[in-house]
Structures are given as structure tokens and as C-alpha cells.
Amino acid sequence: MSNRFGRWWCTVSIACVAAAVGAVSSESDLRALELSEYWRMPRVFKYDDYDICLNDNPTIPSVYCVVKAVIRPDNSSEVWSLIERISSKWKVMLNHAHLDRGVCVRDCEMRLQHLSGRLNGSELLVPKFNTSYRRYSDLSTMIVINGTQIVTTFFAISAMLLVLFFMQKVEETKKKVGIAEIFIISVARYVRLTPVYAFVMLFEATWVVRLADGPLWQKGFETGRSYCRKNWWVNLLYINNYYKVDEPCMLHTWYLAADFHLFVYGLVLCAVIARFPKVRNALLGTLLVLSYLATAAIIYLKEYDAIPIFAAEQIRYFFWYWDVYRDAYVPSHMYLVNYTFAIACAFYYMHLAKTRTNYHWGAIWAASMLLSYLVAWVLCLVLESPFMALQRQLFKRHSRSSDETDHSSSAGDNGIDNTYCEHPDEKSYKPNVIFSQRF
């Protein structure tokens, strides 16, 4: 019987891998066909050299202008049709109708004067740039960026440690934990975290902006400084993952707020179980089902993807205007199912430790990790399939991408410089170059 099951499982696994590889291969072929059309669109990011503009010749006044431009739709234009079609693939493509430009005014004026009266094609030729490619659809890339549950793992570890230390302390002291004890423990955690947190926030609001300069620095850190000066109290109250999410002071600190909320939730849960141990299984099971249904309902009703992909266009604006980030990624209640499940696992671990039950934990862990990667990979390939509604409900909390998926400042160069404000040493990248950014 076991041999028959093993052969069946092997056949199913090979079929799944073959189907996935075929899908990736066909996707790559489609992208290759579109590449020649892709270069016809304007580059999303184009910046003159900031240091050369302001420091090359101090005797000549220079102004560096940062411009955000939106292309006016023109349905009669073939290029506009390309922009609409390619930008619609928002999970892996930037919006090419939104252009970022950094222009050195002095440099533009000098170049126009230099070319006046003798403009020809040879003046606009530039050498082909060397590019380094990393494919969005590579298996290794998908595992690292889309297949892991890094943020969820941190919450799970926190929940398990809370249960183990709390129950150990309760067994040692033989003391019932009430509302007063829960309040004191919560205040102690707040006092332990907040002083260092406040110092870092003060540094962010004052001196960080002085550490560097440039057009992109202003967009990121100077904006963050303004938000910290305006909304510092939101962070100190640990509500920054619910309030003023679109004006965040230190974007990554949403995790501290969520972790604090979940800690208090887990503390109350452990106190109830310690006082009424017979309701443990029923209580954890009920909360697990309710939290799962609540999370699934939010994802389904708002029509979000089950596995959120941090697209390049959203990272471009630091998630300020992305509904998925505000409604499904940073709120604490979206992680209740993970936290509750980790608490249940911790109690089960304590039960196994007391009964001395021995399992092959290494094999179980390896099999679960392999299965989770396989499921996440397959789901990433079928995100736009008819099964989207079902997978939103079933798999939202099982596969969480904390690594943001982005590709570079896109757009290429076909060997012709189509503006006068172009430095020959400016680099250009293909649209599928990506980087991961952790929060």
C-alpha cells in the first residue's frame, strides 16, 4: 500500500513541476516577443547627475529640478497603446504613464546652445550600456521573494516564546493571572521598547536627512522626516499600523505596533487558559476558525490577491496609496490566525514534552517547507486564473510575502539618445531586473 501511494505521490509531483516549468517557459517566450516593443516607450526614470550639476563649476548658478510627469492619453498613438497594455501588468511592470525626471537646468541650456544650428543624428548616438539581468520568473527568485513566510514566522516565534515563558512562570509561582497582572506586563513591555524607539524616531526626524543628498533622498527621507515631525505620537501609541498609514513615520515600524497588539492578545489568551485549562482546546479552536474566516472575508470582499505581490509601482511610492498594504498587510488582525495557530502549537509542544512523545521532527520540517514552497510557486503562476476567488479565501494567511518584488528603474536604450539632457555615463536597466526590500 505504501509503495503504491509513493508511486502516486511521485507521479503527481512530477506532473505539477512539469506544468509549472511549462507555464514559466511560455511566459518567458511571451516576454521575449514583447521586448522589442518595450523599448519604444519612454523611460520611467531619467535623472541627470546631481553632483555634477551642482558642484562642477560653482561660479555658474545651477538648479536641479525634480519633475513628475503624467503622459496625456492618446488613443491614436501606437506607443500609448503599448503603455496601456504593458502597464496593466502591474504585478511586474511599472506604470509607464508616470515619468520621473531629474533635470539640470544649466546643463540643458548649455547643451541646447552647443547643438543649435548643427543638430544631426550623430550628436544623439550613445554607446550600448552593459546590463545585468535577473528574471522575475526564475524558480530561485520566486522562492526567495514570493515563497517565504518571513513576517509570519516572526509573529509565530513570538507567540510560541510567550506561551512557553508565561506558562513556565505560572507553574513556578502557582499564581492566578488577572487583569492587573496583564496590565502590568503590558506596561513593562511598553517601557522596555519605547525609549529606544523614541530615540530612533527623534534621529529620523532631525539628523538622518543630513547624512546624504540628492533627488531621490528628498523623496524618501525628507518626506519621512516631515511625517515623523507630524505623526510621532501615533508611533508612540503603537497605532501606526491603523492610523495615518498613508503618512508613516518610519514605514517599517508597523511591525512593532502589530507585535505589541498581538502580544497583549496572546497574554490575555494565556491568562484565560491558565485560569481555565479545560477550555483550552475549545477556545483555541474557536478563535482559530473565527480569525481564519474573518481574514478570508476581508480578502474576498475587497477582491485582493491571496498572495500579495509587492509590485514595482507600489514600491515606487513607498506603499502610501496602496489599499492592499493598508487593509491587508499591516493591520494586526490580519495576523491573528497565525498568532493563534502558533499559540496552539506551543501548547501542543508542551504536551509532547510532558508525555515524552518522539517524532521525526527533522523530516516533518523538511517536508512542510518543501510543500509550502511548491504551493506558493504554483499559486504565483495562477494568480490570474479562475481560481482566484477560491484561493483568496483559502490561502491568504498561509503564504505571505514580506519581501517586496520590484524591478529596476526600467526602460532601455536602443542606442539613440532622444533627449538633450542625457549624460553618457547614465546607466539603463531592463524592465525585469528586480531587487528585494525587507520590512
N, C-alpha and C positions, 0 to 999 in steps of 0.2 A: 504493500500500500504506500509506504514512504517513498519507494523508488518511483512509483507511478506519479505521485504528487511532485517529486523532484523534477521529473522529466517535463511535467506540465508547466511548472513554475519557470523552468529554464526556457521553454518554448515561448511563453508569454513575455518574458523579459527580453528575449532576442527580438521578438516582433515589435515591442514598444521602442526599443533602441533604434531599430531599422526605420520605423516610421518617423521618429524624431529626427534622425540624421537626414532622411529624405526631405522632411519639411525645411530643415536648415539649409540644405543644398539648393532647394528650389528658391528659397528666399534670397540666397546669395546670387543666384543666376539673375533673378529679377533686379536686384540692386545693381549688378554689373551693366544690365541693359539701360538703366536709368542714369548711369554715371555721366555719360556724355551730355545728357540734358541738364544735369545738376549744375555743371559749371556755367551754364548760361545765366543763372540767377545772380543777383548782386550779393556780395559777401555780407554776412551778418555783422561781423566785427571788422573794423578797419581803423587803426589808430596810428597817427604819426608818432615819431619818437618824442616822448615827453621831455627827457633830459636834454636832448639836442636842441629842442625848440626853445627852452627857457635858459639854457646855460651855454650855448655855443658861442654867442657873441653878446656879452652883457650890454654893450653900447647900443645895440639895436633893440628897441622895445618889441616884445613878442607876447602874444596872447594864445593860450591853448584852450580851445573850445571843445566841450563835450556835447555832442548832439545826439538826440534820439529822434529818428525819423520814421514815419509810417508811410508806406507806399500807397498811393491812391489807386484803388481798383480800376482796372481797365480790361473789360471782358473781351475786347478786340485784340488784345496783346497775347501772343503765344507765351511770352515769358511770364505774364501774370497767371496764365493757366497753369504753368509749371509751379509757380509759387504756391498757388492754392492746393494743387494736388500733393506736392511734397510736404508742405507744412501741415496738411491734415494728418500725417503720420506723427502725431505729437509725442508718442512714447519714445521715439528715437531721433526725431528731427526737430531742429529749432524752427521758430516761426520766421520765415524769410521775408515777411512783410514788415517786420520790425527791425530796423537797422540802427546799429550803434556806431558812431563816428567820433574820432578824436582828431581835430584839425588844428594844425599850427598856422595861425593867420599870417605871420611873417613869411613862413616858408611857402605858402600858397602864392602870395603876392610875388615873391622872387621868382618862383617857377613860371608863373604866367608871363612875367616880363621877359624872362630868358627865352621862352618859346614863341613870343609874339613875332609874327611875320615869317616864321620859318617852321611852322608846325608840320610834321610829317610822321609817318608810321614808325620810322626808325627811332624817333625820340621816345616812343612809348614801349619799346621792347624791353623786357626784363628776363633774366635767366630763369630756368625752371628750378623751383625750390626742391630741396630734399625733404621728403615726408616720411614719417614713421606711422604705420597703420596698426591698429588693434581692432579686431572685428567685434561688433556688438553681439553677433550670433555665435561666436565660438563657445564651445562647451565649457572650457575653463573660465571664460569671462562670465557666463551665465551662472555658474556655480558660485563664484566669488561675489557677484553683485546681486543676483536675483534669487539665489537658492538658500541663503543662510537666514537664520533667525537670531541675529546678534542682539538686538534690543530686547526681544522677548526673553532671550537667555539670561540677560542681566536681571530682569524682573523675577524670573524663576529662581535664580540663585539667591536673590534677596529674600524671597518668600520662604525657601527651604531653610536658610540660616535663621530666620526669625522664629520659625516653628521649633527648630532644634534647641536653640538657646533659651527660648521662652519656656518651653515645656520642661527643660532640664532645671531651670531656676524654680519653677513652680514645684517640681518634685522635691527639690532640696529644701525649700522653705516651708512647704506644706501650707501655703497661704493662698486664700481665695483672692483673685484679682477682680477688683471692681472698677467703677467709673473713675474714682480718684486716682488709682494706680495707672490706669490708661492715660489719663490726662498728664500725670507727672512724667511718664515715659515719653509721651509725645513732645512735651515741652523740653525735656532733656535732649531729645534728638534735634529739635529746632535750635536750641542753644549751641549744640555741637556743630551744626552745619552753617549757621547764618553768619557768624563773624568773618570767616574766611570768604564766604560767598559775597558778603558786603564789600570786603576789601577789593576783591577781583572786580566787582561791578564799579567801584569807585575808580579803579585803574582804567577800566574800559571807558568810563565817562570823561576822563581827563587826559591821561598821558599816552594812551595807545595810539591815538591819531597822530602824535608827533613822531612816531617811530619810522614812518615812511611817507611817501608822497606819490602822487600820480593820479591819472583819471579814474582808474578802477578803485583805487584806495578811497577816493571820495565817495564813490557809490556804496562801498561796503562799510568801512569803519567810521567814516564821518556820519553816515546815516545811523549806524548803531550807537554812536555817541549821543546823537540827538534823542534817540529813543530811550537810552539809559537815563538821561537827564530828565526826561518827561515821565517815564513809567517805572522808575526804580522801585517804588513802593509796591508795585504789582509783583515783582520778583521776590521782595522780602516777605510778602504774604503767601508765597508759593501758589499763586493762582495764574501765573503767566501762561499756562497751557490751556486756559479757558478765556481769560480776559486780555484784551489787547494783543491777540496772537498775530495780527497783521502789523503791529508796531513793536516787534520784540526787542528787548534788551538782552543781548547775548542769546542768539537763537537756540543754541544747543542746550541751554539750561532748562528747557521744557522737561527734560528727563528728571531733574531734581524735584520739580513740582509733582510730576506723576509718581515718582518713587515715594515721596513723602505722603501723598494721599493713599497710595496702596499700602504703605507701612501701617498707617492708622487703621485701615480696613482690616489688614491681617492681624493686627494687635487685638482688635475687638473680636474677631473671629476666634482667635486662640483663647481669649479670655472666656468666651462663652463655652467653648469645648472643654476647657479645663474645669469649669464650674459644673457643666452638664455633659459628661463624657458619653453618655448613652445616645445623645442626639448627633454625635459626630458624623456618622455616615450619611444620615438623612439630611443633615444641614449642608454638608459639603456637596452632596449630590444635587440637592435642590438649587443651591447657588450656582453650581457649575452649569446646569441646564438653563437657568434663567439668564445668566450672563452671556451664554452662547447665543440664546435666542435674541437677546437684546442687540448684541453686536451684529448678528446676521440681519436683523430687521433694519438697522441703520444703514448697512451697506446696500441692502436690496432696495430700500425705499429711495435712497439718494442715487441709486444706479452707479455706484462706484465699482471699480475692479476689485476682485477678490485679492489679488496680489498687487499692491500699489507699486508702480514703477516711477521712480523719481526722474521725470523726463527733463531733458535739457532746457526746455523753455521755462519750466518751473524753477530750476536751479538758477537760471539766469536772473530771476527776480527774487531769489532767496525765499521762495515759497510764500511771499507776502500775500499773494492774491489767489492761492490755490486752495479750493474748497476741500479737497481730499486731505491736505495737510492739516487744516484747521478742524475738520469734522471727524477724521478717521485715524490720524497718525498721532497727534499729541495729546488728545483727551485721556484722562486716567481711566475712565470707564471702559474704554476700548481694550484695555489690558486686564480687566477683571477676570476673564475666563482663563487667561494664562496664569495669573497670580493664584486664583483659586485652585487650579489644577496642580500647581507646584506645592501648595499647602497640603493638598490631599496626598501627593506623592511623598511629602516629608513625613506625614503621619504613617503612611504605609511602610516607609523605611524604618521608622521606629518600631513598628510591629514586627518587621522581619528581623531587626536587631535583637528584639526580646525573644523571639521564637527560634533564633539561630538558623533560619532557613537560608540555604545557599543556592544561588542561581549562577549561571554563566553570564555574569553581567557584561563582560567584555564583548562577547558575541552579540548579546542583545543590543548593546550600544552601537556597535558597528552596523548591524542590520538596520536599526532605526535611522541612523544617519544616512545610509545609502538610500533607503526608501524615501526619506524626506527630500533628498536632492533630486531623485528621479521624479517624484511627484511635482516638485517645484519647477523642474525643467519642462516637463510635459505641459503643465499649466501655462507656462510662459509662451509656449508655442501655440496655444489655442485660446489666448485671451480674447480674441475677436470672434470666437466660434459661437454657434447657437447655445452652447452650454454655459454661457456667461452668467445668466441669471442663477442657475443652479450652483455654480462654483462660488458666486458671491456669498451665498448663504452657508455653504459647507466648509470652505477652505480659507476664509478671511483670516482667522487668527492662527492658522497652522503654518502659514508661510508669510513671513514679514520681512520686507526688505528695508533694512536700516541703511544700507549702502545705496547712495543715490546714484542713478545711472545718468550719465551725461556724456555728450560728445563735444568735441572742441569747438572753437570759435568758427568753425565751418567755412564753407565756400572755398573755392580753389582759385587757381590761376592757370589759364591756358596759354600763358606766355605773352599776353598783351596786357599792359597796364592801361586801364580805362579811366584813370583819374590823374590829375596833375599833382595831387598831394599824396604821393606814394614814395616811401623810402625803399631803396633797393634791398635793404637788409631786413625788411619786414617779413616775418615768417607766415606761411599759409599752411593750413591743415585740411585733410579730407574730412567729410562730414561724419565718418564713422569712428573717428578717434574718440576715445572715452576716458574718463577718469572717475574714480570713486571717491566720495567725500562722506566721512562718517560724522554722525551726530550722536 
